[in-house]
Each structure stands twice: as structure tokens, then as C-alpha cells.
Amino acid sequence: MNARQLILFVAVLLVAAFILRLAFWRAVLFFRPKSLRIDAEDPPGKERVPKSLARLTKELEALGFVPLGSHSERPLFGPVTICFDYARAENKTFATIFESRWGAPRLYFMSLLAGGPGFVITANYRRPAKELPGRYISGWLEDIPADRVFRAHVRRIEGMALEGTFTQAARLEYARAFADGPGVSEARQEHVQGLLWTFGSLGMVAAAIFGTLRSMK
């Protein structure tokens, strides 16, 4: 192996390692969506909301939502997402805000269908839109103020039989129920790209090793 081939080999390995670092946890979540760990974090009134979510926090408070504390979502080998939860018992609706992987503010409203587990979710960002009667109804309005997303959610749940206990402990259980239910197929749909990137990076490594072995003959 000459110096040029060595440099190329190392460069391929570095690129593949970088891709794996970003994508491997998503591939794991695709194959094992129930491996997502969901835990309680700060209690109500003790949340440390980042500045990027300050506007959404004020908008939710103006809508009459009260804080329930926060919870974390930890995928195997992946980054932790801290979610800040709110509730408006009058409409039997939860609100959750968090930062995306790229630091963008995200919000979704969630209501529970009576006799569930069944969920209705309306978000201000792109997510899989589905309608499974009695089990899961989801939709989104991208980059829309919280009040408009909330009004859309209220229109969606109008006439539906809803239930829910609006405490931090209950919200945690609902998050786990969603992750083990409709969240399974949603996680696979969301993270299939990570699976493809992982296979692609492993293919790059295999090709680099194969090419190096051939050059050494």
C-alpha cells in the first residue's frame, strides 16, 4: 500500500465513523423501538427550560396550560431529549415542548381516547400523519404559532370521548404507553433513513478494506 492509498483508506474510515456516530443509534431504534428509555426528570416548577423554548413556554401559559415537569427520552447509543410537559385539564389535553436534534423548538399537543390506549396528536413540525380509528390520530401544521396548532387540535378532538389524569406521573406513563404502542411503527418510519446511512457507511468500510487487501496482493 502506497502513501496515497493509505490516505484514501484512512479518509474513508473517518467518513464512515462520522456517519456511524450520527446514524447508528437510529438504526438501533429502527430494529428495537421499544428500547427507548423514558424517565421523569424535574418536578413542576423546577424545570430548566432552554432559551430556545422560552417563546413556546409563554404561548402555552397564555393558553392556560400549567407545567407538569419534564421527562427524558433516551435511545440506546443516542442523544437524550428533554421534554417539558404541560396540561390543560379543561380540554383534556397535554402539551409537550422540546428541542429537535438540531436545536429547533418543537411542540405537540396530545389527548387520550377513552377506553384506550388511544392517542390524538397535533404537532407544529413534520411527523408521520396517521389515522387509526380508536387507536391513533396524528397530524401537523409546520412552523405555526402554538395557539393555532392548539385550535386545530381542539377541532380534531371535538366530539371524541377523552380521558386522562393530568399529573407528571400520569404523563410519564402515557409517554411510555405511546412508545410501546403507536410509537413503534412511527419510530421505524422516522428512523429508516438512519438504518440506510448505517448500512451505507458499513459498506464504505467493507469496500475500503476489500480494496486495500486487493492492492496488497
Secondary structure, 3 states (H helix, E strand, C coil): CCHHHHHHHHHHHHHHHHHHHHHHHHHHHHHCHHHCEEEECCCCCCCCCCHHHHHHHHHHHHCCCEEEEEEEEECCCCCCEEEEEEEEHHHCEEEEEEECCCCCEEEEEEEEECCCCCEEEEECCCCCCCEECCCEEEEECCCCCHHHHHHHHHHHHCCCCEECCCCHHHHHHHHHHHHHCHHHHHHHHHHHHHHHHHHHHHHHHHHHHHHHHHHCC
